[in-house]
């Protein structure tokens, strides 16, 4: 395993753990863990608060990172054995 595959694997693991954490922070039907951190702020025109929008952006970024590293690992990783 070369250094590039190792770096991509570390990023992949961090993205997967981050996805689990940020998906659990999302609120469902008006209640959730995100409301503890100020998710009940006044909502904007789209109906979601600033905290929810930021959670959405971070979650989408982590999902794109996860998918990209997954594809890169499929192409680059060749186990020895």
Backbone as JSON Lines, residues from 0, in Angstrom:
{"i":0,"aa":"X","n":[0.87,-1.18,0.0],"ca":[0.0,0.0,0.0],"c":[0.9,1.23,0.0]}
{"i":1,"aa":"X","n":[0.68,2.09,-0.96],"ca":[1.52,3.29,-1.03],"c":[0.95,4.41,-0.16]}
{"i":2,"aa":"X","n":[1.69,5.49,-0.06],"ca":[1.31,6.6,0.82],"c":[0.02,7.28,0.37]}
{"i":3,"aa":"X","n":[-0.2,7.38,-0.94],"ca":[-1.42,8.03,-1.44],"c":[-2.66,7.27,-1.02]}
{"i":4,"aa":"X","n":[-2.62,5.95,-1.12],"ca":[-3.76,5.14,-0.71],"c":[-3.99,5.27,0.8]}
{"i":5,"aa":"X","n":[-2.93,5.34,1.57],"ca":[-3.05,5.51,3.01],"c":[-3.7,6.84,3.38]}
{"i":6,"aa":"X","n":[-3.3,7.89,2.7],"ca":[-3.9,9.22,2.96],"c":[-5.37,9.23,2.57]}
{"i":7,"aa":"X","n":[-5.68,8.64,1.42],"ca":[-7.08,8.59,0.98],"c":[-7.91,7.77,1.95]}
{"i":8,"aa":"X","n":[-7.34,6.69,2.48],"ca":[-8.07,5.86,3.43],"c":[-8.35,6.6,4.73]}
{"i":9,"aa":"X","n":[-7.39,7.38,5.19],"ca":[-7.6,8.18,6.42],"c":[-8.7,9.21,6.19]}
{"i":10,"aa":"X","n":[-8.67,9.89,5.05],"ca":[-9.72,10.87,4.72],"c":[-11.07,10.18,4.63]}
{"i":11,"aa":"X","n":[-11.1,8.99,4.05],"ca":[-12.34,8.23,3.91],"c":[-12.93,7.87,5.28]}
{"i":12,"aa":"X","n":[-12.09,7.42,6.2],"ca":[-12.56,7.08,7.54],"c":[-13.07,8.32,8.27]}
{"i":13,"aa":"X","n":[-12.34,9.43,8.16],"ca":[-12.79,10.67,8.82],"c":[-14.11,11.16,8.24]}
{"i":14,"aa":"X","n":[-14.27,11.05,6.92],"ca":[-15.52,11.47,6.29],"c":[-16.67,10.57,6.72]}
{"i":15,"aa":"X","n":[-16.44,9.28,6.87],"ca":[-17.52,8.39,7.27],"c":[-17.95,8.64,8.72]}
{"i":16,"aa":"X","n":[-16.99,8.86,9.6],"ca":[-17.33,9.18,10.99],"c":[-18.05,10.53,11.05]}
{"i":17,"aa":"X","n":[-17.56,11.5,10.29],"ca":[-18.22,12.8,10.25],"c":[-19.64,12.72,9.72]}
{"i":18,"aa":"X","n":[-19.86,11.87,8.72],"ca":[-21.21,11.69,8.19],"c":[-22.15,11.16,9.26]}
{"i":19,"aa":"X","n":[-21.7,10.17,10.02],"ca":[-22.55,9.62,11.08],"c":[-22.9,10.7,12.1]}
{"i":20,"aa":"X","n":[-21.91,11.47,12.5],"ca":[-22.13,12.5,13.52],"c":[-23.09,13.58,13.0]}
{"i":21,"aa":"X","n":[-22.85,14.09,11.79],"ca":[-23.67,15.19,11.3],"c":[-25.05,14.74,10.89]}
{"i":22,"aa":"X","n":[-25.22,13.5,10.46],"ca":[-26.57,13.02,10.18],"c":[-27.37,12.89,11.47]}
{"i":23,"aa":"X","n":[-26.72,12.46,12.54],"ca":[-27.41,12.37,13.83],"c":[-27.74,13.74,14.4]}
{"i":24,"aa":"X","n":[-27.0,14.78,14.0],"ca":[-27.29,16.12,14.49],"c":[-28.51,16.74,13.81]}
{"i":25,"aa":"X","n":[-28.89,16.23,12.66],"ca":[-30.06,16.79,11.96],"c":[-31.32,16.56,12.77]}
{"i":26,"aa":"X","n":[-32.22,17.52,12.69],"ca":[-33.48,17.38,13.4],"c":[-34.5,16.69,12.5]}
{"i":27,"aa":"X","n":[-35.39,15.99,13.12],"ca":[-36.45,15.33,12.37],"c":[-37.8,15.78,12.91]}
{"i":28,"aa":"X","n":[-38.64,16.32,12.05],"ca":[-39.99,16.77,12.41],"c":[-39.98,17.77,13.56]}
{"i":29,"aa":"X","n":[-39.06,18.72,13.51],"ca":[-39.08,19.82,14.46],"c":[-38.28,19.59,15.73]}
{"i":30,"aa":"X","n":[-37.84,18.37,15.99],"ca":[-37.05,18.13,17.18],"c":[-35.8,17.36,16.78]}
{"i":31,"aa":"X","n":[-34.78,17.51,17.56],"ca":[-33.55,16.79,17.28],"c":[-32.4,17.33,18.08]}
{"i":32,"aa":"X","n":[-31.28,16.73,17.9],"ca":[-30.1,17.13,18.64],"c":[-29.67,18.54,18.24]}
{"i":33,"aa":"X","n":[-29.93,18.92,16.98],"ca":[-29.51,20.25,16.53],"c":[-30.25,21.37,17.25]}
{"i":34,"aa":"X","n":[-31.43,21.09,17.78],"ca":[-32.15,22.13,18.5],"c":[-31.46,22.48,19.82]}
{"i":35,"aa":"X","n":[-30.66,21.56,20.34],"ca":[-29.91,21.85,21.56],"c":[-28.85,22.91,21.31]}
{"i":36,"aa":"X","n":[-28.35,22.98,20.08],"ca":[-27.28,23.91,19.76],"c":[-27.79,25.17,19.08]}
{"i":37,"aa":"X","n":[-29.04,25.49,19.23],"ca":[-29.57,26.71,18.66],"c":[-30.3,26.51,17.36]}
{"i":38,"aa":"X","n":[-30.75,25.33,17.07],"ca":[-31.48,25.06,15.84],"c":[-32.86,25.68,15.82]}
{"i":39,"aa":"X","n":[-33.34,26.15,16.96],"ca":[-34.66,26.74,17.03],"c":[-34.61,28.26,16.84]}
{"i":40,"aa":"X","n":[-33.62,28.71,16.1],"ca":[-33.52,30.13,15.78],"c":[-34.61,30.49,14.79]}
{"i":41,"aa":"X","n":[-34.9,31.77,14.63],"ca":[-35.91,32.14,13.65],"c":[-35.57,31.6,12.27]}
{"i":42,"aa":"X","n":[-36.57,31.09,11.6],"ca":[-36.31,30.47,10.3],"c":[-36.32,31.51,9.19]}
{"i":43,"aa":"X","n":[-35.66,31.16,8.1],"ca":[-35.61,32.03,6.94],"c":[-36.76,31.69,6.01]}
{"i":44,"aa":"X","n":[-36.74,32.22,4.8],"ca":[-37.84,32.03,3.87],"c":[-38.03,30.57,3.48]}
{"i":45,"aa":"X","n":[-36.98,29.78,3.49],"ca":[-37.1,28.38,3.1],"c":[-37.6,27.5,4.23]}
{"i":46,"aa":"X","n":[-37.74,28.02,5.4],"ca":[-38.29,27.26,6.51],"c":[-37.26,26.59,7.4]}
{"i":47,"aa":"X","n":[-35.98,26.74,7.08],"ca":[-34.96,26.15,7.93],"c":[-34.11,27.25,8.54]}
{"i":48,"aa":"X","n":[-33.59,26.98,9.71],"ca":[-32.76,27.96,10.38],"c":[-31.34,27.97,9.83]}
{"i":49,"aa":"X","n":[-30.57,28.92,10.33],"ca":[-29.19,29.06,9.88],"c":[-28.38,27.83,10.27]}
{"i":50,"aa":"X","n":[-28.63,27.32,11.46],"ca":[-27.91,26.13,11.92],"c":[-28.22,24.94,11.03]}
{"i":51,"aa":"X","n":[-29.48,24.77,10.66],"ca":[-29.85,23.66,9.8],"c":[-29.22,23.78,8.41]}
{"i":52,"aa":"X","n":[-29.15,24.99,7.89],"ca":[-28.51,25.18,6.58],"c":[-27.03,24.81,6.63]}
{"i":53,"aa":"X","n":[-26.36,25.22,7.71],"ca":[-24.95,24.88,7.84],"c":[-24.76,23.38,8.03]}
{"i":54,"aa":"X","n":[-25.64,22.74,8.79],"ca":[-25.58,21.29,8.93],"c":[-25.77,20.61,7.58]}
{"i":55,"aa":"X","n":[-26.69,21.12,6.78],"ca":[-26.92,20.56,5.45],"c":[-25.67,20.69,4.58]}
{"i":56,"aa":"X","n":[-25.05,21.86,4.6],"ca":[-23.85,22.09,3.78],"c":[-22.7,21.18,4.2]}
{"i":57,"aa":"X","n":[-22.5,21.06,5.5],"ca":[-21.41,20.21,5.99],"c":[-21.69,18.75,5.65]}
{"i":58,"aa":"X","n":[-22.94,18.32,5.81],"ca":[-23.29,16.94,5.51],"c":[-23.12,16.63,4.03]}
{"i":59,"aa":"X","n":[-23.52,17.55,3.17],"ca":[-23.35,17.35,1.73],"c":[-21.86,17.31,1.37]}
{"i":60,"aa":"X","n":[-21.07,18.19,1.97],"ca":[-19.63,18.18,1.72],"c":[-18.98,16.87,2.16]}
{"i":61,"aa":"X","n":[-19.4,16.36,3.31],"ca":[-18.86,15.09,3.79],"c":[-19.3,13.93,2.9]}
{"i":62,"aa":"X","n":[-20.54,13.99,2.41],"ca":[-21.03,12.93,1.53],"c":[-20.26,12.92,0.2]}
{"i":63,"aa":"X","n":[-19.98,14.1,-0.34],"ca":[-19.22,14.19,-1.59],"c":[-17.79,13.69,-1.35]}
{"i":64,"aa":"X","n":[-17.19,14.05,-0.23],"ca":[-15.86,13.59,0.11],"c":[-15.84,12.07,0.26]}
{"i":65,"aa":"X","n":[-16.85,11.53,0.94],"ca":[-16.95,10.09,1.13],"c":[-17.06,9.37,-0.21]}
{"i":66,"aa":"X","n":[-17.93,9.86,-1.1],"ca":[-18.11,9.22,-2.4],"c":[-16.85,9.31,-3.26]}
{"i":67,"aa":"X","n":[-16.19,10.46,-3.22],"ca":[-14.97,10.64,-4.01],"c":[-13.85,9.73,-3.53]}
{"i":68,"aa":"X","n":[-13.65,9.68,-2.22],"ca":[-12.61,8.8,-1.7],"c":[-12.95,7.33,-1.93]}
{"i":69,"aa":"X","n":[-14.23,6.99,-1.89],"ca":[-14.64,5.62,-2.17],"c":[-14.27,5.23,-3.6]}
{"i":70,"aa":"X","n":[-14.57,6.1,-4.55],"ca":[-14.23,5.82,-5.94],"c":[-12.72,5.75,-6.15]}
{"i":71,"aa":"X","n":[-11.99,6.66,-5.5],"ca":[-10.53,6.64,-5.63],"c":[-9.93,5.36,-5.04]}
{"i":72,"aa":"X","n":[-10.47,4.91,-3.92],"ca":[-9.98,3.68,-3.32],"c":[-10.3,2.47,-4.18]}
{"i":73,"aa":"X","n":[-11.46,2.49,-4.84],"ca":[-11.82,1.38,-5.73],"c":[-10.83,1.27,-6.89]}
{"i":74,"aa":"X","n":[-10.34,2.41,-7.35],"ca":[-9.42,2.41,-8.49],"c":[-7.99,2.14,-8.05]}
{"i":75,"aa":"X","n":[-7.55,2.75,-6.94],"ca":[-6.14,2.71,-6.57],"c":[-5.73,1.58,-5.64]}
{"i":76,"aa":"X","n":[-6.63,1.08,-4.82],"ca":[-6.25,0.11,-3.8],"c":[-6.24,-1.3,-4.36]}
{"i":77,"aa":"X","n":[-5.09,-1.94,-4.26],"ca":[-4.93,-3.33,-4.7],"c":[-4.28,-4.08,-3.54]}
{"i":78,"aa":"X","n":[-5.07,-4.85,-2.77],"ca":[-4.49,-5.55,-1.62],"c":[-3.49,-6.61,-2.05]}
{"i":79,"aa":"X","n":[-2.47,-6.77,-1.24],"ca":[-1.43,-7.75,-1.52],"c":[-1.82,-9.04,-0.81]}
{"i":80,"aa":"X","n":[-1.77,-10.13,-1.5],"ca":[-2.06,-11.38,-0.81],"c":[-2.66,-12.36,-1.64]}
